[in-house]
Amino acid sequence: MSIVVTGSAGRVGSRVARRLLDEGEAVVGFDLRPAGIDHPRYREVVGAFSDPAAARQAAEGAKAVLHLGAFMSWRREDADKLWEANVTGTRMVAEAAAAAGCRRFVFASSGEVYPENVPAYQPIDEDHPLAPRTPYGLTKLLGEEIVRFLGRTGALETVILRFSHTQDAAELLDPDSFFSGPRFFLHPKIRQQQAFGNAAAVAALVAVDDGREALVLSRNENGRPFAMHITDTRDMVEGILLAVRHPAAAGEVFNLGASEPVDFARALPLMAERTGLPLREVNLPGPGVHYRTANRKIRERLGFTPTWTIERMIDEAVAARSARQRS
């Protein structure tokens, strides 16, 4: 029997698939594009999660499904794509898993099911009220409800993982990275805010731009530096494997991510020091990004132990940036 990994061409799914193969499992990858994995125990279904035929083909003979794939966007014009992939797609994948007699279904949800930047209390644990404030977070919450329904009705043994922000360390100092570029680099952040239509944020960022490549330390309108959980992909893989294999995970919901948030006021000066890039500081409109999420439950119940601190990740990012500049 096999383990299905959706999102097998993505940063997390591809690593999970390869790790399972290394450990002797048969793996079925399911994604919109090929993962580029050549292995005798690997089968691949290329298609949309919302395609019932593709979902049934992927789930055939599966003992477990790791539904890690999703469409991620915060642009208004992507609302239909979010709904199709993350709600309809989750339903199709989960129902196919149930029909195939799959034992365990692990669903990758998101911390965005919480109101992360306006929490009722911190650290945010699994009992915190669910109140997404983004369309992406809403689709993830609806995905959770689909999974919980199938768990309640006895069709599947389910595990829900609420992912923190996940990052390959080598991407942290890559201005072209989808995530790290707008988060840490001035010019990509300006372009992101322009795309979002945030004129006030664009004006604040442009005011500190002298045309050179630069890092940016973002603060909220009151000058509080941003802080958020950023978890190395390798730590996420360890948590996912625990979720699919540990008996105590059955029927549970876990926050999965680093134990401590990244304080931008500490991380950005370190990045600037290590790269020699200038650092711009800017206060942006609104409350800003500032939250702490608790991973105590997954640590205590499943033995999850994250090891990649932001300092270790920056070390690797500096080496990767140097290699890109030499090539």
Summary of the structure (lengths in Angstrom):
residues: 327
radius of gyration: 20.0
end to end distance: 43.2
largest distance: 60.1
contacts: 1124
relative contact order: 0.12
helix: 44%
strand: 20%
